[in-house]
């Protein structure tokens, strides 16, 4: 679902402003959740830490914005692999914020992740520099989002997901009217735009349900299958094939991230919608 979300975003941001595409995505997700979740829905806004919840939601909004701009400039697989730096960045942030000790093995995994990204975005390569910067900013904000998800582990998962949808709808809904542009909408384009909310919402829903049914140590490495799906969609839809060094970099990022995830799950049970 997440690979489909990014692939569809890449198709649409080639013709329409990123905030407009994001506004439709969050608006659709909010409408679906509002229609499907049981009443009373006001309980979805009950929280003991409103500031952290708001910052978490806004972090995801920034991730969406930066990822949209990155996908408009980079191949799908390469953009996805850069954003998967987030678990390594989270490992670094967890030390000063959560008081976790970073062992030598985790340091090596973090360094390996950065080396993998260097292989993907190597100097002299063909990737757009501005697109790389957007993807790196998305990774940083995603690590903050995941860190706050850990800090908010006692909050209701569905409430956090709903409040993120509200935040995205409000922020992009305000910005979108000022940047409207692009070709006239067709039925196919409208269907693609509304599919963003479906794939994004279902992705988070399936992710949540998965963590209820299986241990984190099994599921955390599986999230890196998104790299494989991104590469496959990039090949079939955009006819983009990463070169050998980029593929090697993606493999290094995946192995490093899985190593960090497996070691982290020995100590923590992360929030289901992270």
Secondary structure, DSSP 8 states (H G I E B T S, - for coil): -HHHHHHHHHHHHTTS-HHHHHHHHHHHHHHHHHHHS-S-GGGGG--S-HHHHHHHHHHHHHHHHHHHHHHTTS-HHHHHHHHTTHHHHHHHHHHHHH-----HHHHHHHHHHHHHHHHHS-TTSSS-HHHHHHHHHHHHHHHHHHHHHHHTTTS-HHHHHHHHHHHHHHHHHHHHTTS--SS---HHHHHHHHHHHHHHHHHHHHHHHHHHHS-HHHHHHHTTHHHHHHHHHHHHHH-----HHHHHHHHHHHHHHHHHHHHHTTT----TT-
